[in-house]
Amino acid sequence: MSKQVVFYYVRHGKTEYNRDGIIQGGRVDSPLIPETLPVLDRTAEALSSIAFSACWCSPLGRAQATAERIVAGRDLKIQTLDNLHEFDFGELDGKAYPGNRLAFAKCFVKQDFSGVGGESGDEVRGRVQRAFKKMYKAAKDGDNVLVVAHGALLRYVVLEFSRVSNASKKLTSLTMRVPNGSISTITGDDGRFTMRVMPQKPEQFHVFVPDPDEELPKSV
């Protein structure tokens, strides 16, 4: 039996480390700043017409606080999923960008932080696959699922699920902007995942409407 699930992926709100230019990956965390709360309220409003069957969230506090803001007023439990945590940037995590920008850029371009004690891109891509397979398995056909996680992690969602050439996927994942509070859309169709809508600010967001007659392109 065929099954389609639509995932709405939200990046957490802006944090103190985002504001202060501190590298913030999977092993560090900082609180949301007050200025980001109106943005998250606009994100919640943009998603208000969607009936979500589930909310899955990174275990990190900034994502948890974001999810709580977005689902406020809904009867929707926030479920933590460890595989949604942010890319581990190793010994660079928690350090200021000034003085560490070159080291970070070298790892970022290679998409590999294992040389500084963090994760490799392959490890993160594996986590992305495991996370979406688990969320998809738990859903029913026609479900809409809210996912609240991180900006660097979304780059690996693009690498895994975009239906374009490998070169285009890599370029997009390196250069795309992922605003705090932005919304992206991914579908799961019979266990195959497709990146449908790249990150949009809530003011730009439109609800994704599946086309039952669409034939999905094959991965390249």
C-alpha positions in Angstrom: 0.0 0.0 0.0 1.4 3.4 -1.0 1.9 6.1 1.7 2.8 9.7 1.4 3.9 11.8 4.4 4.7 15.6 4.2 7.4 16.9 6.6 7.6 20.6 7.4 11.1 21.3 8.7 11.7 24.4 10.8 15.0 25.7 11.8 15.2 26.9 15.4 15.0 30.5 16.4 18.0 32.8 16.7 20.1 32.2 19.8 22.7 34.1 21.8 25.5 32.3 20.1 24.0 33.1 16.6 23.9 36.7 17.7 27.4 36.8 19.1 29.2 35.0 16.3 30.0 31.8 18.2 30.2 28.5 16.4 27.2 26.5 17.5 27.0 22.8 16.6 25.8 19.6 18.1 27.8 19.8 21.4 27.0 23.3 22.5 23.7 25.2 23.1 22.5 28.7 24.0 19.1 30.2 24.7 16.8 31.9 22.2 17.0 35.6 22.2 13.8 37.7 22.8 14.1 39.3 19.3 13.5 35.9 17.7 10.1 35.2 19.4 8.0 37.3 17.0 9.7 35.5 14.1 8.7 32.1 15.6 5.2 33.5 16.1 5.0 34.2 12.4 6.3 30.7 11.7 3.6 29.3 13.9 1.0 31.5 12.1 2.2 30.3 8.7 1.8 26.7 9.7 -1.5 27.3 11.6 -3.7 25.8 8.8 -1.8 22.5 8.8 -3.1 19.7 11.0 0.0 18.0 12.3 -0.1 14.3 13.4 3.3 14.5 15.1 6.1 16.9 16.1 9.7 15.5 16.1 12.5 17.7 17.5 16.2 17.8 18.1 17.2 17.1 21.7 19.1 20.5 21.9 17.4 23.2 24.0 17.2 25.8 21.3 15.2 23.5 19.1 13.0 22.3 22.0 12.2 26.0 22.9 11.4 26.7 19.3 9.1 23.7 19.0 7.3 24.6 22.2 6.6 28.1 20.8 5.3 26.8 17.5 3.0 24.1 18.9 1.6 26.3 21.7 -2.2 25.9 21.8 -2.1 22.6 19.9 -2.7 19.2 21.4 0.6 17.9 20.0 3.3 16.1 21.9 6.9 17.1 21.1 8.9 13.9 20.5 12.7 14.1 20.8 14.8 12.3 18.2 18.6 12.2 18.8 19.4 11.8 15.1 18.0 15.3 14.6 20.8 17.0 16.6 23.0 19.5 14.9 26.3 18.6 13.1 29.0 18.1 15.7 31.8 20.6 14.9 34.3 19.0 17.3 36.8 21.3 19.0 35.5 24.3 17.1 32.1 24.1 18.7 31.6 26.9 21.2 34.5 29.0 19.8 34.2 32.5 18.3 34.2 32.7 14.5 36.9 35.4 14.6 40.2 33.5 14.9 38.6 30.2 13.9 36.8 31.2 10.6 39.5 29.7 8.3 39.6 26.4 10.2 35.8 26.2 10.2 35.6 27.1 6.5 38.1 24.3 5.5 36.1 21.7 7.3 32.8 23.1 6.0 33.9 23.0 2.4 35.0 19.4 2.8 31.9 18.7 4.8 34.0 16.9 7.3 34.8 17.9 10.9 36.3 14.6 11.9 39.8 16.1 11.7 38.9 18.4 14.7 37.1 15.7 16.7 33.6 16.2 15.2 31.5 14.3 12.7 32.0 13.5 9.1 29.5 14.4 6.5 28.8 10.7 5.9 27.9 10.3 9.5 25.5 13.1 9.4 23.9 11.9 6.2 23.4 8.5 7.8 21.7 10.2 10.8 19.4 12.1 8.4 18.4 8.9 6.7 17.7 7.1 10.0 15.7 10.1 11.3 13.4 10.4 8.3 12.9 6.6 8.1 11.9 6.5 11.7 9.5 9.5 11.4 8.0 8.1 8.2 7.5 4.6 9.7 5.6 6.2 12.6 3.3 8.2 10.3 0.2 7.2 8.4 -0.7 7.9 4.8 -1.6 11.6 4.4 0.0 12.7 7.7 1.7 16.1 8.1 4.7 16.0 10.4 6.4 19.0 12.0 10.2 18.7 12.3 12.2 21.2 14.4 16.0 21.0 14.0 19.0 22.9 12.7 20.6 24.8 9.8 23.7 22.7 9.1 21.6 19.5 9.5 19.2 20.8 6.8 22.2 21.0 4.4 22.5 17.3 4.6 18.7 16.8 4.1 19.4 18.6 0.8 22.3 16.4 0.0 20.3 13.2 0.6 16.9 14.1 -0.8 17.2 16.7 -3.6 16.4 15.2 -7.0 19.1 17.0 -8.9 22.7 16.3 -9.9 25.3 15.5 -7.2 27.2 18.7 -8.2 24.1 20.8 -7.8 23.2 19.3 -4.5 26.6 19.9 -3.1 26.7 23.5 -4.3 23.2 24.2 -2.9 24.0 22.7 0.4 27.1 24.9 0.7 25.6 28.1 -0.4 21.9 28.1 0.6 20.6 30.4 3.3 18.7 28.9 6.2 17.1 31.7 8.1 16.1 31.1 11.7 12.4 30.1 11.8 12.4 29.2 8.2 10.3 26.4 6.8 11.3 23.7 4.3 9.2 20.9 2.9 10.2 17.2 2.3 7.9 14.4 1.3 8.1 10.7 1.9 6.5 8.7 -0.9 6.6 4.9 -0.4 9.8 5.2 1.6 11.5 7.6 -0.8 12.2 11.1 0.3 12.2 14.2 -1.8 13.2 17.8 -1.0 10.2 19.8 -2.3 10.6 23.4 -1.0 13.9 25.0 0.0 13.9 27.0 3.3 11.5 29.9 3.2 10.9 32.7 5.7 7.4 32.4 7.1 6.2 35.4 5.1 7.0 33.5 1.9 5.6 30.2 2.9 2.8 28.4 1.0 1.3 25.1 2.1 2.6 22.2 0.0 -0.2 20.5 -2.0 0.7 17.0 -3.2 -0.1 16.1 -6.8 -1.5 12.5 -6.8 -0.6 12.2 -10.5 3.0 13.4 -10.2 5.7 11.0 -11.3 8.8 11.7 -9.2 12.1 12.0 -10.9 14.7 9.4 -10.1 17.7 10.3 -8.0 20.8 11.2 -10.1 
